[in-house]
Structure formats: C-alpha cells, structure tokens
Amino acid sequence: MPVYKAPLRDMKFLLNEVFDYPGHYTRLKTGENATPDIVDAILNECGKFCEEVLSPLYQSGDEEGCKLDNGEVITPKGYREAYQQYAQGGWQGLSAPEEYGGQGLPASMGLFKQEMMGTANWSFSMYPGLSMGAMNTIFLHGSEDQKQTYLVPLTEGRWGGTMCLTEPQCGTDLGQVKTKAAPQEDGSFKLSGTKIFISSGDHDLTENIVHIVLARLPDAPKGTRGISLFIVPKFLPDGNGGVGEANGVTCGSLEKKMGIKASAPA
Ligand SMILES: Cc1cc2nc3c(=O)[nH]c(=O)nc-3n(C[C@H](O)[C@H](O)[C@H](O)COP(=O)(O)OP(=O)(O)OC[C@H]3O[C@@H](n4cnc5c(N)ncnc54)[C@H](O)[C@@H]3O)c2cc1C
C-alpha cells in the first residue's frame, strides 16, 4: 500500500529560505498570528494527521466506496472518525476570519494544509474542500445574519458545504441553468430543480450540509446574467446554532467514477 510522507522539509525550505514567509507575513495584519513557531507547529501537526490518519484510509475508502442507503449517503469505514478529528483539531477554520470562529491565519497556510490533505487522501479532502467554497461564498456575499447562522458552524466543521452549479443539461455552459426559485410571502424562496455531480452533495460526516445553489428568479434574464445564488441547508437552522426540521432537498443517486470512490458526488 502506498504510504504518504508529508514534504515538510521542502515546504519549510520554501517558506523560510526562498519566500521569507516570516518577514512577509508578520508585517501584515492578517499574518500577525503566523509567527515562525506557530507556522512550524501547524505544518508538523498537519503532516502527522495526513500521514497517520488520512493516508491509511485512502485505499480502503476507495475499495469500499460510498453507499446510498434510504436517501442518505454513508461514507466508508473510518471517515467519520477521521472527520471528527479534523473538525475538533480546528483545521477547517485555519485560515478563516477570527470573528466567525476561525484562527485568522493567512490563506497560504490553508493552501499548505490542502496540499498535504489532498495528496494523502483526495477523496477525504473533497468534503472539507467543498465546505471551503461555501464558506468563502457566504463570507464574501452573505448578510451578517447569514454569516452568523451558517459561517460559524461551517468554520467549526460541524456543518459541511457544497457548490451546486451543474444540471443534467448544463455543465460548462451555466447560462442554461433551469433550477427555479419562487419568492414566498415570508421572504424565503422555494427552489425546484435537479443538480448532478455535486461533490459532498450528501454524507454522514457533519450534522448539516449547506448547499450554495445556482437558480433563476421568475423575472430573470436569459443566460448567466439571470443566475442568482441561494443558501439551501439540508436541515433548517434552529436559530441557536443547531439544526431543526429537514428541508425539502433529497439525494437521488451517487455518481459512478474512477479513483475517488470515497468522495460522494451526488
Ligand atoms: C468528480 C467531479 C466532481 C464534480 N463536482 C461538482 C460540484 O461539486 N458542483 C458542481 O456544480 N459540479 C460538479 N461537477 C461537474 C463539473 O463541474 C462539470 O462536469 C463541468 O462543469 C463540465 O460540464 P459537463 O461535464 O457537462 O461537460 P460539458 O459542459 O458538456 O463540456 C464537455 C466539453 O465541451 C467543452 N464545451 C462545453 N461548452 C462549450 C462551449 N460553449 N464552447 C466551447 N467548448 C465547450 C468543454 O470545455 C468540455 O471540454 C463535478 C464533476 C466531476 C467529474
């Protein structure tokens, strides 16, 4: 079985000798937490987690694959425990803003983490990777209320996230998106449509999944200009940081694919 060894020596050489990371980041406000000791400790711990926890699950996870059981996706043996360790270690919030529960470290620290995780176990890394897409979207475009409701549990890794663009009739050409969003009297929107190939579209790693969905309002112009973004949680937030009743989103099937069978495009 292939064994992953984190390239810490190369990474530290690049950081310290080539890019003068400490000199660069300790001058920036966003980098004041990235002291050489902290950076060193994070790289060592991340390498250990990837070598000892994620890498041993890569082959077994691919052989076992994900299963769809009564509309719920079950990840392979060991994935739930590995994800718990990942979330409890604060890894999802490594480069997320401190005001939403993150550690406020530079985005480049997150890139080193993603590089190690992706090489140790690409299937596993897809779950937190897609959450990162949802986090960035809500951080950049969400209201303060949406940030408090969704960004905080996403940053803690208690909730996962997805990016729902692709539909049966459109992938690259998103101008053909058909999913409809109908405004409701209470200010919410009722979405109807089908998405395919959604990485981490359903799984059993987190207590909720926050889907970022591309859809069209009734009066939207044709093409990409008429696309809006909606937050569609698998379970509706209960207003206290937890989950309430199930929303109307369901997983119809798992995609068949080569090489990353432990990742769940649904
Ligand atoms: C493992 C996996 C995970 C995925 N995860 C997600 C996800 O999380 N969320 C999500 O929304 N989607 C996801 N996708 C879907 C992915 O984004 C689409 O596959 C992608 O957008 C391409 O769409 P398509 O497969 O329909 O190919 P097509 O759009 O049919 O493209 C096929 C080929 O035609 C070319 N082409 C298409 N239109 C044009 C044009 N107008 N002019 C010139 N060339 C063109 C493309 O460049 C490509 O080479 C995933 C796919 C895979 C395989």
PDBQT file of the ligand as one rigid body, heavy atoms in Angstrom, charges set to zero:
ROOT
HETATM    1  C1  LIG A 301     -15.600  14.365  -9.863  1.00  0.00    +0.000 C 
HETATM    2  C2  LIG A 301     -16.489  15.518 -10.222  1.00  0.00    +0.000 A 
HETATM    3  C3  LIG A 301     -16.933  16.385  -9.217  1.00  0.00    +0.000 A 
HETATM    4  C4  LIG A 301     -17.775  17.443  -9.551  1.00  0.00    +0.000 A 
HETATM    5  N1  LIG A 301     -18.222  18.269  -8.552  1.00  0.00    +0.000 NA
HETATM    6  C5  LIG A 301     -19.103  19.261  -8.856  1.00  0.00    +0.000 A 
HETATM    7  C6  LIG A 301     -19.640  20.089  -7.829  1.00  0.00    +0.000 A 
HETATM    8  O1  LIG A 301     -19.283  19.972  -6.652  1.00  0.00    +0.000 OA
HETATM    9  N2  LIG A 301     -20.558  21.016  -8.174  1.00  0.00    +0.000 N 
HETATM   10  C7  LIG A 301     -20.965  21.194  -9.462  1.00  0.00    +0.000 A 
HETATM   11  O2  LIG A 301     -21.805  22.054  -9.692  1.00  0.00    +0.000 OA
HETATM   12  N3  LIG A 301     -20.462  20.430 -10.459  1.00  0.00    +0.000 NA
HETATM   13  C8  LIG A 301     -19.542  19.475 -10.184  1.00  0.00    +0.000 A 
HETATM   14  N4  LIG A 301     -19.030  18.696 -11.174  1.00  0.00    +0.000 N 
HETATM   15  C9  LIG A 301     -19.466  18.918 -12.532  1.00  0.00    +0.000 C 
HETATM   16  C10 LIG A 301     -18.434  19.688 -13.361  1.00  0.00    +0.000 C 
HETATM   17  O3  LIG A 301     -18.330  20.992 -12.894  1.00  0.00    +0.000 OA
HETATM   18  C11 LIG A 301     -18.877  19.571 -14.808  1.00  0.00    +0.000 C 
HETATM   19  O4  LIG A 301     -18.568  18.274 -15.205  1.00  0.00    +0.000 OA
HETATM   20  C12 LIG A 301     -18.191  20.602 -15.683  1.00  0.00    +0.000 C 
HETATM   21  O5  LIG A 301     -18.790  21.866 -15.478  1.00  0.00    +0.000 OA
HETATM   22  C13 LIG A 301     -18.266  20.206 -17.158  1.00  0.00    +0.000 C 
HETATM   23  O6  LIG A 301     -19.580  20.016 -17.533  1.00  0.00    +0.000 OA
HETATM   24  P1  LIG A 301     -20.006  18.738 -18.383  1.00  0.00    +0.000 P 
HETATM   25  O7  LIG A 301     -19.425  17.521 -17.725  1.00  0.00    +0.000 OA
HETATM   26  O8  LIG A 301     -21.481  18.795 -18.592  1.00  0.00    +0.000 OA
HETATM   27  O9  LIG A 301     -19.258  18.900 -19.756  1.00  0.00    +0.000 OA
HETATM   28  P2  LIG A 301     -19.673  19.848 -20.957  1.00  0.00    +0.000 P 
HETATM   29  O10 LIG A 301     -20.148  21.181 -20.445  1.00  0.00    +0.000 OA
HETATM   30  O11 LIG A 301     -20.610  19.092 -21.856  1.00  0.00    +0.000 OA
HETATM   31  O12 LIG A 301     -18.286  20.042 -21.645  1.00  0.00    +0.000 OA
HETATM   32  C14 LIG A 301     -17.679  18.971 -22.413  1.00  0.00    +0.000 C 
HETATM   33  C15 LIG A 301     -16.582  19.588 -23.255  1.00  0.00    +0.000 C 
HETATM   34  O13 LIG A 301     -17.134  20.574 -24.133  1.00  0.00    +0.000 OA
HETATM   35  C16 LIG A 301     -16.495  21.841 -23.945  1.00  0.00    +0.000 C 
HETATM   36  N5  LIG A 301     -17.500  22.898 -24.084  1.00  0.00    +0.000 N 
HETATM   37  C17 LIG A 301     -18.695  22.958 -23.439  1.00  0.00    +0.000 A 
HETATM   38  N6  LIG A 301     -19.379  24.063 -23.823  1.00  0.00    +0.000 NA
HETATM   39  C18 LIG A 301     -18.598  24.705 -24.714  1.00  0.00    +0.000 A 
HETATM   40  C19 LIG A 301     -18.730  25.908 -25.463  1.00  0.00    +0.000 A 
HETATM   41  N7  LIG A 301     -19.835  26.692 -25.375  1.00  0.00    +0.000 N 
HETATM   42  N8  LIG A 301     -17.716  26.266 -26.264  1.00  0.00    +0.000 NA
HETATM   43  C20 LIG A 301     -16.576  25.503 -26.381  1.00  0.00    +0.000 A 
HETATM   44  N9  LIG A 301     -16.399  24.337 -25.703  1.00  0.00    +0.000 NA
HETATM   45  C21 LIG A 301     -17.380  23.963 -24.874  1.00  0.00    +0.000 A 
HETATM   46  C22 LIG A 301     -15.904  21.804 -22.533  1.00  0.00    +0.000 C 
HETATM   47  O14 LIG A 301     -14.772  22.650 -22.385  1.00  0.00    +0.000 OA
HETATM   48  C23 LIG A 301     -15.501  20.315 -22.417  1.00  0.00    +0.000 C 
HETATM   49  O15 LIG A 301     -14.256  20.092 -22.978  1.00  0.00    +0.000 OA
HETATM   50  C24 LIG A 301     -18.160  17.643 -10.895  1.00  0.00    +0.000 A 
HETATM   51  C25 LIG A 301     -17.677  16.792 -11.894  1.00  0.00    +0.000 A 
HETATM   52  C26 LIG A 301     -16.861  15.746 -11.566  1.00  0.00    +0.000 A 
HETATM   53  C27 LIG A 301     -16.351  14.855 -12.681  1.00  0.00    +0.000 C 
ENDROOT
TORSDOF 0
